[in-house]
């Protein structure tokens, strides 16, 4: 399925004028990635008897939109690399990345226009709402970086909007293309929300307790950056006043060696049970997702590809 998506993405022609606008788009899209979101569109469609070709416009639209968000995220994060290559704003400049990103957003809507009138009437409001929610999630993420402390409710709302809603919308868009009823389409959406939240929780966990070789990123990056993660919020909530102050001072200490800071904070997380709490939260969200999937009308074998993908995202074996 990923190969099919790659083939279809290559058919999009970015070798057009003005090249200063479109060449960076082609560069961003050819850099790879797991193509999880377009796969979810196709899988959502196939679950209800639809075809890949029927869902392709929606799948391409959501992948182009997702990569548009990455262009702008990289500017906001001042990131140098993306998927092993220089980010668009580093290879070109900030203005190019902004404008090319804007064009990608518009192109996503243009791709949706290939759907039938009936399909578009159902999918366009969902896509537009989701696009706005992703922007809200990004702003909440920025807000959390600037605030001294964050609540767990604020954290979960941020990752729901920034990560989960796009996965959920991808699944529901595919279901709607295939003509699924609203009840089943919503259950599939809810499945996507819980898998998306579990996926982000797992990413938080692996950033501190994972293996650098398999994780694909350096371990402890969130600690060095001072990100408000499930682990940090849990540790702060479980510590007493003196311990909480010590943890906050360690996180804020810019003179402390990075490796030393990571080691100290990691011990704090373990001392206050943040690692176990995160593992439990991942398991709970994963199980909730499977419960939503089980309630969808259809044969169990039809749902197996989605169950397998969910397990893969969680690093599990069925």
C-alpha positions as CSV (number, residue, x, y, z in Angstrom):
1,X,0.0,0.0,0.0
2,X,2.9,2.4,0.8
3,X,4.4,1.6,-2.6
4,X,1.1,2.4,-4.3
5,X,1.0,5.8,-2.5
6,X,4.6,6.6,-3.5
7,X,3.8,5.8,-7.1
8,X,0.8,8.1,-7.1
9,X,2.7,10.9,-5.3
10,X,5.4,10.7,-8.1
11,X,2.6,11.4,-10.7
12,X,2.0,14.8,-9.2
13,X,3.9,17.2,-11.4
14,X,5.9,19.9,-9.6
15,X,8.2,20.6,-12.5
16,X,6.2,23.7,-13.4
17,X,6.6,27.5,-13.3
18,X,7.5,29.2,-11.2
19,X,10.1,26.6,-10.1
20,X,11.0,28.7,-7.0
21,X,7.5,27.9,-5.7
22,X,7.0,24.3,-6.8
23,X,10.5,22.8,-6.7
24,X,10.5,22.9,-2.8
25,X,7.2,21.1,-2.8
26,X,8.5,18.3,-4.9
27,X,11.6,18.2,-2.7
28,X,9.5,17.9,0.5
29,X,7.2,15.2,-0.8
30,X,10.0,13.0,-2.3
31,X,11.9,12.9,1.1
32,X,9.9,9.9,2.1
33,X,8.2,9.2,5.5
34,X,6.0,6.3,6.5
35,X,2.9,7.7,4.6
36,X,0.8,6.6,7.5
37,X,-2.0,9.2,6.9
38,X,-2.7,8.4,3.3
39,X,-2.5,4.7,4.1
40,X,-5.2,5.2,6.8
41,X,-7.5,6.9,4.1
42,X,-7.1,3.8,1.9
43,X,-7.6,1.4,4.7
44,X,-10.7,3.2,5.9
45,X,-12.1,3.0,2.5
46,X,-11.3,-0.6,1.9
47,X,-12.8,-1.6,5.3
48,X,-16.2,-0.6,3.9
49,X,-15.8,-2.1,0.5
50,X,-14.4,0.9,-1.4
51,X,-11.4,0.8,-3.7
52,X,-8.0,2.4,-3.4
53,X,-8.5,4.4,-6.6
54,X,-11.7,5.9,-5.3
55,X,-10.0,7.1,-2.1
56,X,-6.8,8.3,-3.8
57,X,-7.7,12.0,-4.1
58,X,-8.4,12.2,-0.4
59,X,-5.3,10.2,0.4
60,X,-3.1,12.5,-1.6
61,X,-4.8,15.6,-0.2
62,X,-4.1,14.5,3.4
63,X,-0.5,13.7,2.6
64,X,0.2,17.0,0.9
65,X,-1.5,18.8,3.8
66,X,0.5,16.9,6.4
67,X,3.8,17.8,4.6
68,X,2.7,21.4,4.4
69,X,2.4,21.5,8.2
70,X,5.9,20.1,8.4
71,X,7.3,22.9,6.3
72,X,5.9,25.5,8.6
73,X,6.7,23.5,11.8
74,X,10.3,23.4,10.8
75,X,10.4,27.2,10.5
76,X,8.8,27.6,13.9
77,X,11.2,25.0,15.5
78,X,14.2,26.4,13.6
79,X,14.9,22.8,12.5
80,X,17.9,22.0,10.3
81,X,17.1,18.5,9.2
82,X,13.9,16.6,8.2
83,X,14.1,12.9,7.3
84,X,17.9,13.0,7.0
85,X,17.9,16.0,4.6
86,X,18.1,19.8,5.0
87,X,14.7,21.3,5.8
88,X,13.1,23.4,3.0
89,X,13.8,26.7,4.9
90,X,17.4,25.7,5.3
91,X,17.9,24.5,1.7
92,X,16.1,27.6,0.3
93,X,14.9,30.2,2.9
94,X,12.1,31.0,5.3
95,X,10.1,33.0,2.7
96,X,10.2,30.1,0.2
97,X,9.1,27.6,2.8
98,X,6.2,29.8,3.9
99,X,5.0,30.4,0.3
100,X,5.5,26.8,-0.9
101,X,3.7,25.6,2.3
102,X,0.8,27.9,1.5
103,X,0.7,26.4,-2.0
104,X,0.7,22.9,-0.7
105,X,-2.4,23.7,1.5
106,X,-4.2,25.0,-1.5
107,X,-3.1,22.0,-3.6
108,X,-4.6,19.7,-1.0
109,X,-8.0,21.3,-1.5
110,X,-7.5,21.1,-5.3
111,X,-6.9,17.3,-5.0
112,X,-10.1,16.9,-3.0
113,X,-12.0,18.5,-5.9
114,X,-11.5,15.2,-7.8
115,X,-14.0,13.5,-5.4
116,X,-17.7,13.2,-6.4
117,X,-20.0,16.0,-5.5
118,X,-21.7,13.7,-2.8
119,X,-18.3,12.7,-1.3
120,X,-17.0,16.2,-1.3
121,X,-20.1,17.5,0.5
122,X,-19.3,15.0,3.4
123,X,-15.5,15.2,3.4
124,X,-14.8,18.9,2.8
125,X,-16.2,20.1,6.2
126,X,-14.3,17.4,8.0
127,X,-11.1,18.2,6.2
128,X,-11.4,22.0,6.9
129,X,-12.3,21.4,10.5
130,X,-9.3,19.1,10.9
131,X,-6.9,21.5,9.2
132,X,-7.9,24.3,11.6
133,X,-7.6,21.9,14.6
134,X,-4.0,21.0,13.6
135,X,-3.2,24.7,13.7
136,X,-4.8,25.0,17.1
137,X,-2.8,22.1,18.3
138,X,0.4,23.7,17.1
139,X,-0.5,27.0,18.9
140,X,-1.3,25.0,22.1
141,X,2.1,23.4,21.8
142,X,3.8,26.8,21.6
143,X,1.8,28.0,24.6
144,X,2.9,25.0,26.6
145,X,6.5,25.7,25.8
146,X,6.2,29.3,27.1
147,X,4.3,28.5,30.3
148,X,6.0,27.4,33.5
149,X,3.8,24.4,34.2
150,X,1.2,22.5,32.2
151,X,-1.8,20.5,33.4
152,X,-2.4,17.0,32.1
153,X,-5.7,18.1,30.5
154,X,-3.8,20.8,28.6
155,X,-1.2,18.3,27.4
156,X,-3.8,15.8,26.2
157,X,-5.8,18.5,24.4
158,X,-2.6,19.6,22.6
159,X,-1.6,16.1,21.4
160,X,-5.2,15.3,20.4
161,X,-5.3,18.4,18.1
162,X,-1.7,18.3,16.9
163,X,-1.4,14.6,16.2
164,X,-4.5,12.5,16.7
165,X,-7.2,14.4,14.8
166,X,-5.4,14.1,11.4
167,X,-5.0,10.4,11.8
168,X,-8.7,10.1,12.8
169,X,-9.8,12.3,9.9
170,X,-7.8,10.2,7.5
171,X,-9.7,7.1,8.5
172,X,-13.1,8.8,8.5
173,X,-12.5,10.4,5.1
174,X,-11.8,6.9,3.6
175,X,-14.9,5.5,5.3
176,X,-17.0,8.3,3.9
177,X,-15.6,7.8,0.4
178,X,-16.8,4.1,0.6
179,X,-20.3,5.2,1.8
180,X,-20.0,4.0,5.4
181,X,-22.8,5.1,7.7
182,X,-22.2,7.9,10.1
183,X,-22.1,5.6,13.2
184,X,-19.4,3.3,11.8
185,X,-17.5,6.3,10.3
186,X,-17.5,8.0,13.8
187,X,-16.3,4.8,15.5
188,X,-13.4,4.6,13.0
189,X,-12.7,8.3,13.8
190,X,-12.7,7.5,17.6
191,X,-10.3,4.6,16.9
192,X,-8.0,7.0,15.2
193,X,-8.1,9.5,18.0
194,X,-7.1,6.9,20.6
195,X,-4.4,5.4,18.4
196,X,-3.0,8.9,17.7
197,X,-2.9,9.8,21.4
198,X,-1.3,6.4,22.2
199,X,1.2,7.0,19.4
200,X,2.3,10.4,20.8
201,X,2.5,9.0,24.3
202,X,4.8,6.2,23.0
203,X,6.9,8.8,21.2
204,X,7.2,10.8,24.5
205,X,8.2,7.6,26.3
206,X,10.8,6.5,23.7
207,X,12.3,9.9,23.7
208,X,13.6,9.2,27.2
209,X,13.5,5.5,27.6
210,X,14.0,4.2,24.0
211,X,17.0,3.0,22.1
212,X,18.6,5.6,19.9
213,X,19.3,3.1,17.1
214,X,15.7,2.0,16.7
215,X,14.0,5.3,17.8
216,X,15.7,7.2,15.0
217,X,16.3,10.3,17.1
218,X,18.7,11.1,19.9
219,X,17.5,10.0,23.4
220,X,16.6,12.8,25.8
221,X,15.8,15.5,23.2
222,X,12.6,16.4,24.9
223,X,14.4,16.9,28.2
224,X,17.1,19.1,26.7
225,X,14.4,21.2,25.0
226,X,12.3,21.4,28.1
227,X,9.2,20.0,26.5
228,X,6.0,19.6,28.6
229,X,5.5,15.8,28.1
230,X,3.4,13.3,29.9
231,X,6.5,12.1,31.8
232,X,7.4,15.6,33.0
233,X,3.9,16.5,34.0
234,X,3.4,13.2,35.9
235,X,6.7,13.6,37.7
236,X,5.9,17.1,38.8
237,X,2.4,16.1,39.9
238,X,3.8,13.2,42.0
239,X,6.7,15.1,43.6
240,X,6.5,17.1,46.8
241,X,7.1,20.8,46.8
242,X,10.9,20.6,47.3
243,X,11.4,17.8,44.8
244,X,9.2,19.6,42.3
245,X,11.4,22.7,42.6
246,X,14.5,20.7,42.2
247,X,13.2,19.1,39.0
248,X,12.1,22.4,37.5
249,X,15.5,24.0,38.3
250,X,17.3,21.0,36.6
251,X,15.1,21.4,33.5
252,X,15.8,25.1,33.4
253,X,19.5,25.0,34.0
254,X,21.2,26.0,30.8
255,X,24.7,25.6,32.2
256,X,24.2,21.9,33.0
257,X,25.8,19.4,30.6
258,X,23.2,17.9,28.4
259,X,24.1,14.3,29.1
260,X,24.1,15.1,32.9
261,X,20.7,16.8,32.6
262,X,19.2,13.9,30.8
263,X,20.5,11.4,33.4
264,X,19.2,13.4,36.3
265,X,15.8,14.0,34.9
266,X,15.4,10.4,33.8
267,X,16.1,9.3,37.3
268,X,13.4,11.8,38.5
269,X,10.9,10.2,36.1
270,X,11.7,6.7,37.4
271,X,11.6,7.9,41.0
272,X,8.1,9.3,40.7
273,X,6.7,6.5,38.5
274,X,6.3,8.6,35.4
275,X,7.7,5.8,33.2
276,X,5.2,3.2,34.5
277,X,2.3,5.7,34.3
278,X,3.1,6.5,30.7
279,X,3.3,2.8,29.8
280,X,-0.1,2.3,31.5
281,X,-1.6,5.3,29.6
282,X,-0.4,3.9,26.3
283,X,-1.9,0.5,27.0
284,X,-5.3,2.1,28.1
285,X,-5.5,4.2,24.9
286,X,-4.5,1.3,22.7
287,X,-7.2,-0.9,24.3
288,X,-9.8,1.8,23.9
289,X,-8.9,2.1,20.2
290,X,-9.4,-1.7,19.7
291,X,-12.7,-1.5,21.5
292,X,-13.9,1.2,19.0
293,X,-12.7,-1.0,16.1
294,X,-14.5,-4.1,17.5
295,X,-17.8,-2.2,17.5
296,X,-17.7,-1.3,13.8
297,X,-20.1,-3.3,11.7
298,X,-18.3,-5.9,9.6
299,X,-16.4,-9.1,9.7
300,X,-13.4,-9.3,12.1
301,X,-11.0,-10.3,9.3
302,X,-11.9,-7.1,7.4
303,X,-10.6,-5.1,10.4
304,X,-7.4,-7.0,10.7
305,X,-5.2,-4.7,8.6
306,X,-6.2,-1.8,10.9
307,X,-5.6,-3.8,14.0
308,X,-2.2,-4.8,12.6
309,X,-1.3,-1.2,11.8
310,X,-2.3,-0.1,15.3
311,X,-0.2,-2.8,16.8
312,X,2.8,-1.8,14.6
313,X,2.5,1.8,15.7
314,X,2.5,0.6,19.3
315,X,5.5,-1.6,18.7
316,X,3.5,-4.7,19.4
317,X,3.0,-8.1,17.8
318,X,-0.5,-9.6,17.3
